[in-house]
Amino acid sequence: MTDIARALTTASIILLPVMLLHFAVIVLTVKRGERHERSGVYERAEVDRSQTIPGATRRRLLLRRTFVSWLVLAWTAFTASVLTASTATVRFMFPNVLFEPPPTFRAGFPDEIQAGQVDERFKEKFAVWLVHDVDPVTGNHGIFALSTVCTHLGCTPNWLEASQEFKCPCHGSGYYKNGINFEGPTPRPLERYAISLAEDGQILVDKSIKFQYEKGEWANPRCFLKLSE
């Protein structure tokens, strides 16, 4: 925020004198046009009194009005363009920030997920599946948090309840319910996230900590929430 504030201050210091100068020129032009208009009125009055309107006078009045009108229009357009450019410059100073969900979130209580169930409630927002099943590494019964990112090219597989498998729609990679790959071009199983119980008894998932099967990290107790059968 300090860099943005400094950039905005610098831009304001540069643009403010320019805008004031443009405003002053426009005001002076309008006032000069008013003086010319008044002089034109006096000239027309004199002409009316003499009941003659010389052609040179009419041309001079027409040229004055045309000059003032086009000058005001030109400066107005130029000022508008400067304002537009200034707005675009200020907008460019602010980066496009992607607001992502926090890496740690509560996922309800363990008894809300039935044995053998793949919970998809957190797939869209957090890209996480909660699976209540037997751990293929330790043989314990409990819950683990699987990443919904295919380890091939990063697509999002679908959970197929009928065949009890995850299937990637992009290139056909397949994963068992426990996340281990069995077909397709994917080179390794799905990744797990750290999982634990919060103080209030809810499941706490921490996406900032990942565990990979091929590195032997699934043996880490932090990637599996053991439950009593």
C-alpha positions in Angstrom: 0.0 0.0 0.0 2.9 2.3 0.6 4.1 2.0 -3.0 0.6 2.6 -4.3 0.2 5.7 -2.2 3.5 7.0 -3.3 2.6 6.4 -7.0 -0.7 8.1 -6.6 0.9 11.1 -4.9 3.5 11.5 -7.7 0.8 11.2 -10.4 -1.3 13.8 -8.6 1.6 16.2 -8.4 2.3 15.8 -12.1 -1.3 16.0 -13.3 -2.7 18.7 -11.1 -0.7 21.7 -12.7 -1.6 20.4 -16.1 -5.3 20.2 -15.3 -5.2 23.7 -13.6 -3.6 25.1 -16.7 -6.2 23.5 -19.0 -9.0 24.9 -16.8 -7.5 28.4 -16.8 -7.2 28.4 -20.6 -10.8 27.3 -21.0 -12.0 30.0 -18.6 -10.0 32.7 -20.4 -11.2 31.5 -23.8 -14.8 31.6 -22.6 -14.4 35.1 -21.2 -12.7 36.3 -24.3 -15.6 34.9 -26.3 -18.0 36.7 -24.1 -16.2 40.0 -24.7 -16.2 39.4 -28.5 -19.9 38.6 -28.3 -20.6 41.8 -26.5 -18.5 43.8 -29.0 -20.4 42.1 -31.7 -23.6 43.2 -30.2 -22.4 46.8 -30.0 -21.3 46.6 -33.6 -24.6 45.2 -34.7 -26.4 48.0 -32.8 -24.3 50.6 -34.6 -25.0 48.9 -37.9 -28.7 48.8 -37.2 -28.7 52.5 -36.4 -27.1 53.3 -39.7 -29.5 50.8 -41.4 -26.5 49.3 -43.2 -24.7 46.0 -42.6 -21.4 45.9 -44.4 -20.3 42.4 -45.6 -16.9 42.7 -43.9 -18.6 43.2 -40.5 -20.8 40.1 -40.9 -17.8 38.0 -41.9 -15.8 39.3 -38.9 -18.5 38.4 -36.5 -19.0 35.0 -38.0 -15.3 34.2 -37.8 -15.1 35.3 -34.1 -18.0 33.1 -33.1 -16.7 30.1 -35.1 -13.2 30.5 -33.6 -14.4 30.7 -30.0 -16.8 27.7 -30.4 -14.2 25.5 -32.0 -11.5 26.5 -29.4 -13.8 25.7 -26.5 -14.8 22.4 -28.0 -11.1 21.5 -28.7 -10.0 22.2 -25.2 -13.0 20.4 -23.7 -12.2 17.3 -25.7 -8.5 17.5 -24.8 -9.3 17.9 -21.1 -11.7 14.9 -21.3 -9.0 12.8 -22.9 -6.5 13.8 -20.2 -9.0 12.9 -17.5 -9.6 9.5 -19.2 -5.9 8.8 -19.4 -5.4 9.8 -15.8 -8.1 7.5 -14.7 -6.6 4.6 -16.6 -3.2 5.4 -15.2 -4.5 5.3 -11.6 -6.3 2.0 -12.3 -3.1 0.6 -13.7 -1.4 1.3 -10.4 -3.7 -1.1 -8.5 -2.8 -4.8 -9.2 -5.5 -7.3 -10.1 -5.8 -9.3 -6.9 -7.3 -12.7 -6.9 -9.0 -13.3 -3.6 -8.6 -16.9 -2.7 -10.2 -18.7 0.2 -8.0 -19.2 3.3 -5.8 -22.3 3.3 -7.2 -23.4 6.7 -10.9 -24.1 7.1 -13.4 -26.1 9.3 -15.2 -28.9 7.6 -17.9 -29.9 10.1 -17.9 -32.7 12.6 -16.5 -36.2 11.8 -19.9 -37.9 12.3 -21.3 -35.9 9.4 -19.3 -38.1 7.0 -20.5 -41.6 6.8 -18.1 -44.6 6.4 -17.2 -45.1 2.7 -18.5 -41.7 1.8 -16.7 -39.1 -0.4 -17.8 -35.7 0.8 -17.9 -33.2 -2.0 -19.2 -30.2 -0.1 -15.8 -28.4 -0.2 -14.9 -29.3 -3.8 -16.0 -26.0 -5.4 -14.8 -23.5 -2.8 -11.7 -25.2 -1.4 -10.8 -27.9 -4.0 -10.9 -30.6 -1.4 -12.6 -34.0 -1.0 -13.1 -35.5 2.4 -13.0 -39.2 2.3 -14.1 -41.5 5.1 -12.4 -44.8 4.4 -9.5 -47.2 5.3 -6.0 -45.7 5.0 -4.1 -47.8 2.5 -0.8 -47.2 4.3 -1.6 -47.8 7.9 -4.9 -49.8 7.6 -6.6 -47.5 10.1 -10.2 -46.3 9.8 -10.7 -42.6 9.5 -10.9 -39.4 7.3 -8.4 -37.8 5.0 -8.5 -34.7 2.8 -7.7 -35.3 -0.9 -6.8 -32.6 -3.4 -9.2 -32.3 -6.3 -6.3 -31.4 -8.6 -5.3 -34.1 -11.1 -1.6 -34.9 -10.8 -1.3 -35.1 -14.6 -2.1 -31.6 -15.9 -4.1 -30.1 -13.1 -7.6 -30.8 -14.3 -10.4 -31.5 -11.8 -11.5 -35.2 -11.7 -15.1 -36.2 -11.0 -16.2 -38.6 -8.3 -18.2 -41.5 -9.8 -20.3 -43.0 -7.1 -21.3 -46.0 -9.2 -17.8 -47.2 -9.9 -16.3 -45.8 -6.7 -13.5 -44.0 -8.4 -12.3 -40.5 -9.4 -12.1 -40.0 -13.1 -10.4 -37.1 -14.9 -12.5 -35.8 -17.8 -9.5 -34.3 -19.6 -7.2 -37.3 -20.3 -8.8 -40.3 -18.6 -6.7 -40.6 -15.5 -8.3 -42.7 -12.9 -7.9 -42.9 -9.1 -9.3 -45.2 -6.4 -11.3 -43.8 -3.6 -8.2 -43.6 -1.5 -6.5 -41.4 -4.1 -4.1 -43.9 -5.6 -3.9 -43.8 -9.4 -4.6 -47.0 -11.4 -5.1 -45.8 -15.0 -4.4 -43.1 -17.5 -1.4 -40.8 -18.0 -1.3 -39.5 -14.4 2.2 -40.3 -12.9 1.2 -40.4 -9.2 -1.6 -40.4 -6.7 -3.6 -37.4 -5.6 -2.1 -35.3 -2.9 -3.4 -35.1 0.7 -3.7 -32.1 3.0 -3.1 -31.9 6.7 -6.1 -32.7 8.7 -6.9 -32.6 12.5 -9.6 -31.8 15.0 -10.1 -28.2 16.1 -10.8 -27.2 19.7 -14.6 -27.2 19.0 -14.4 -30.8 17.7 -14.7 -29.9 14.0 -12.5 -31.2 11.2 -9.7 -28.7 10.5 -8.1 -28.9 7.0 -4.9 -27.1 6.4 -4.2 -26.8 2.6 -0.8 -25.1 3.2 0.6 -28.5 4.1 0.6 -31.3 1.5 1.5 -34.9 1.6 2.6 -37.1 -1.4 2.2 -40.8 -1.5 5.3 -41.5 -3.6 7.5 -39.7 -1.1 6.2 -41.9 1.8 4.5 -38.9 3.3 1.2 -40.6 3.8 2.6 -42.4 6.8 2.6 -39.0 8.5 -0.2 -39.0 11.1 -1.0 -35.4 10.2 -2.5 -36.4 6.8 -5.0 -38.8 8.4 -7.6 -38.4 11.0 -8.0 -41.7 12.8 -11.4 -42.6 14.1 -12.7 -45.5 16.2 -14.5 -48.1 14.2 
